Amino acid sequence: MTGAVDQPASGVRRVLAPNPSAMCAEGTNTYILGEGAVVVIDPGPAIPRHVDTVLAALSPGEVVVAICVTHSHLDHSAAAPTLAQRTGAPVCAFGGPGAGRSAVMADLAQRGLSEGGEGLDHNFRPDRILRDGDAVDFGAERLGALWTPGHCSNHLSFLWRGIGFSGDHVMGWASSLISPPDGDLTAYMDSLTLLEAAAPGVLLPGHGAPVADPAARIAALRHHRQARGASILAALHSGIDTVPALTRHIYTETPAALRPAAERNVFAHLIDLCRKNQAQALGDLAFAARFVPGLGGRNSDK
């Protein structure tokens, strides 16, 4: 229920934002960590009453010392300036829109490929840059940052008391949308391994319920992506050679409203297959290109 406040883990309060959708499930989860001196993770969309609810969830005398943002999609970051203004707390994140893009994705963006899906927060500018391995200290507590690009190039996961705050990287209710040039499947698969190695006991995602068995969920997501890539490669070998045609062939039960997101996922897989030299674009790598099977082996990012 939007606007509700609950406690999904010890020391963590969750406020559900009133932005339910096919991309956001019941809404964005905003988390308040600790007591006294607290950290807010993902302030959510720019909805004034949600910011009011987050502030009302604080106990008397509590102070927000940092606002940490997993990534700069509007449903996670757009409320950050308002919450920062009302609390005086700095906004901490990996960087602004486009930070952390690979050379391949930067080239696609430069050639005009726009983002798709949840909407990039083009105005997002953190006060403090957090790199992989950095930490935010609050009171006697420490929140660790883990750079997990894939869903978005500037995506961070956070680690605290054995809990992983996984944003949109790992969720229990759905797989992540990967929409180039900000979504990067090659980076996403590598980031799954990084989060798996951190071995959190539970994951609190940006949308949906806690993930009680992170290792099993990460393994399932990895298998899902590997199977999807194999299906796309098999379709290429059968002569299906464009993003729309591949999407119609593979996503047979996807509602029409979600077809654009499915096409973005297919393009992400094709880019990954091209990087591995398992596929190749005829001409420039582009959403509108025709694709054919490659010769095998993996190329470096370039």
Long-range contacts (C-beta under 8 A, 24 or more apart in sequence): 1-26, 2-26, 2-27, 3-49, 3-50, 3-53, 5-53, 5-57, 8-204, 8-209, 8-210, 9-161, 9-163, 9-202, 9-204, 9-210, 10-161, 11-35, 11-161, 12-163, 12-204, 13-57, 14-204, 15-44, 15-50, 15-53, 15-54, 15-57, 17-44, 17-45, 17-47, 17-50, 17-75, 18-47, 18-49, 18-50, 19-44, 19-45, 19-47, 19-50, 19-75, 22-257, 22-258, 23-75, 23-117, 23-118, 23-177, 23-261, 24-75, 24-118, 24-207, 25-171, 25-173, 25-174, 25-207, 25-208, 26-207, 26-208, 27-207, 28-75, 28-76, 28-206, 28-207, 29-204, 29-205, 29-206, 29-207, 29-208, 30-54, 31-165, 31-204, 32-57, 32-58, 33-138, 33-141, 33-143, 33-160, 34-138, 34-139, 34-141, 35-59, 35-62, 36-61, 36-62, 36-63, 36-139, 37-62, 37-63, 37-65, 37-138, 37-139, 37-141, 38-62, 38-63, 38-64, 38-65, 38-138, 39-64, 39-65, 39-66, 39-67, 39-68, 39-136, 39-138, 39-141, 39-143, 40-64, 40-66, 40-67, 40-68, 40-83, 40-89, 41-68, 41-69, 41-70, 41-158, 41-165, 42-68, 42-69, 42-70, 42-76, 42-77, 42-165, 42-167, 42-206, 43-67, 43-69, 43-76, 43-77, 43-79, 43-80, 43-82, 43-83, 44-75, 44-76, 44-78, 44-79, 45-74, 45-75, 45-76, 45-78, 45-79, 46-74, 46-78, 46-79, 46-82, 47-79, 48-82, 50-79, 51-79, 51-82, 51-83, 51-86, 54-83, 55-83, 55-86, 55-87, 63-87, 64-88, 64-89, 65-89, 65-138, 65-139, 66-90, 66-92, 66-128, 66-136, 66-138, 66-143, 67-91, 67-92, 68-92, 68-93, 68-130, 68-136, 68-143, 68-145, 68-156, 68-158, 69-93, 69-124, 69-126, 69-156, 70-155, 70-156, 70-157, 70-158, 70-165, 70-166, 70-167, 70-168, 70-169, 70-206, 71-151, 71-152, 71-154, 71-155, 71-156, 71-167, 71-168, 72-96, 72-97, 72-120, 72-121, 72-124, 72-152, 72-154, 73-117, 73-118, 73-119, 73-120, 73-121, 73-152, 73-168, 74-118, 74-119, 74-120, 74-121, 75-118, 75-119, 75-206, 76-121, 76-167, 76-168, 76-206, 77-121, 77-124, 78-121, 78-124, 80-124, 84-127, 90-126, 90-127, 90-128, 91-125, 91-126, 91-127, 91-128, 92-126, 92-127, 92-128, 92-129, 92-130, 92-136, 93-124, 93-126, 93-128, 93-129, 93-130, 93-154, 93-156, 94-126, 94-129, 94-130, 94-131, 94-145, 94-147, 94-154, 94-155, 94-156, 95-126, 95-129, 95-154, 96-124, 96-125, 96-126, 96-154, 97-121, 97-122, 97-124, 97-154, 97-182, 98-153, 98-154, 98-182, 99-153, 99-154, 100-147, 100-149, 100-153, 100-154, 100-155, 101-153, 101-181, 101-182, 101-184, 102-153, 102-184, 102-186, 102-187, 102-301, 103-301, 103-302, 104-184, 104-271, 104-275, 104-285, 104-301, 104-302, 105-153, 105-180, 105-181, 105-182, 105-184, 106-181, 107-285, 108-180, 108-181, 108-285, 108-286, 109-181, 111-284, 111-286, 113-180, 113-181, 113-286, 113-287, 115-179, 115-181, 115-182, 116-179, 116-260, 116-261, 116-264, 117-177, 117-179, 117-183, 117-261, 117-264, 118-177, 120-152, 120-182, 130-156, 146-194, 146-195, 146-198, 147-191, 147-194, 148-191, 148-194, 148-195, 149-184, 149-187, 149-188, 149-191, 150-176, 150-178, 150-183, 150-184, 150-185, 150-187, 150-188, 150-189, 150-190, 150-191, 150-192, 151-176, 151-177, 151-178, 151-183, 151-188, 152-182, 152-183, 153-181, 153-182, 153-184, 153-187, 155-191, 157-195, 157-198, 159-198, 159-200, 162-200, 162-201, 162-202, 163-200, 163-201, 163-202, 163-203, 163-204, 164-195, 164-198, 164-200, 164-202, 164-203, 164-204, 164-214, 165-203, 165-204, 165-205, 166-195, 166-203, 166-204, 166-205, 166-206, 166-211, 167-205, 167-206, 168-205, 168-206, 168-207, 169-195, 169-205, 170-195, 170-203, 170-205, 170-211, 170-214, 170-217, 170-218, 170-221, 171-205, 171-206, 171-207, 171-208, 171-211, 172-203, 172-205, 172-208, 172-209, 172-210, 172-211, 172-217, 173-207, 173-208, 173-209, 174-207, 174-208, 175-221, 175-224, 175-225, 176-221, 177-261, 177-264, 177-265, 178-264, 178-265, 178-268, 179-261, 179-264, 179-265, 179-268, 180-264, 180-267, 180-268, 180-271, 180-287, 183-264, 183-268, 184-268, 184-271, 185-225, 185-268, 185-269, 185-271, 185-272, 186-271, 186-272, 186-275, 186-301, 188-225, 189-222, 189-225, 189-272, 192-218, 192-221, 192-222, 225-269, 228-265, 228-269, 229-269, 229-272, 229-273, 232-266, 232-269, 232-270, 232-273, 232-279, 233-273, 233-278, 233-279, 233-293, 236-273, 236-279, 236-291, 236-292, 236-293, 237-293, 241-282, 241-290, 241-291, 241-292, 242-288, 242-289, 242-290, 242-291, 243-267, 243-270, 243-287, 243-288, 246-270, 246-291, 263-287, 274-299, 275-299, 275-301
